[in-house]
Amino acid sequence: AEAKVYRASTTAPVNIAVVKYWGKRDAKLNLPTNSSLSVTLSQADLRTLTTASCSSSYSATEDSLILNGSPSDITGARTQACFRALRSRRSALEAADASLPKLSAMPLRIVSENNFPTAAGLASSAAGFAALVRAVANLYELPDSPAELSLIARQGSGSACRSLFGGYVAWRMGDKEDGSDSLADLVAEASHWPEMRALILVASAAKKGVSSTSGMQQTVATSGLFKQRITEVVPKNMELMEKAVQAKDFASFAEVTMRDSNSFHATCADTYPPIFYMNDVSRAAVRAVEKINEAAGQTIAAYTFDAGPNCVVYYLEKDEAAVVGTFYKVLGSEVGGWKESAAAHATDISVE
Ligand code: PMV
């Protein structure tokens, strides 16, 4: 008889930080220099779909990953750390119960697909590692909670730990050397503030110039502003942001979001030599958001930028016409250079 193939599938959402993770205190374990907070976007729009399988009949003895149809390198230390952690948890279950099949000894095949451009600064690594970890955890029937799985996903890509939850999610930096307290924590379910929307403006779907790992390393090593960011700016922003989310205070949510994005990009500009993720097109989007808020007489839109030129604009459903309508009107004129793309549309915030 042919050996059984064991299989499990899952999806994981993209998250976009409103208080940014930027800086590692331990590069091997992906431990951050500061806590961060993100909003999880709807899986209907942006998500990774991953299937994990294993079988003693698989001819290749090595684990493998197919990403968007092409074989992908999994020999990197971070991916290996995820596989190792998942296997060791499965081994523990098998050691405690001899009737369980020995899945931990079988090669793993992972097949993963994004429905958006990979590595374009659209947080593909976050959804990717979160989906990989959850798919294998499901395959191995691990009893671990989302917070426990976030510890494993964090080792793949820091921001991935936040994609184990929907809604408003904090990554608590922790202070333990082994990283056992550096994990994701649900601040509020998406249903707490379901009017939140995000508009994604794709300036470029090309791969980003300076990887987040390298950018963080250079910033930590050379920026003077960075020290103030991690000791003063971020702790204050985390406190204000959690309060804004709890109180559903959009004006405060928006101000902290924009200030924190500006602060993060300022530390990049203060890096020596400087790193520029935002470009002229990005800055045009900042001005458009300022105009929208001026015209409304209150803050109804907030921009934020990750390690690339693309812009995410947060707003509330009631202001959709004013925000999205205005953006589409200026697309191609004042906000020249923005490409209308599959990802450039309003998306709901997901509930897991
Ligand atoms: O998880 P990484 O290593 O891709 O780093 C993500 C860094 C930012 O996207 C810029 C900020 C964040 O908190 O997601």
Residues whose N, C-alpha, C, O or C-beta is under 5 A from the ligand:
A	BS01	PMV	A17 V19 K20 Y21 S36 S125 S157 G158 S159 A160 S212 D306 A307
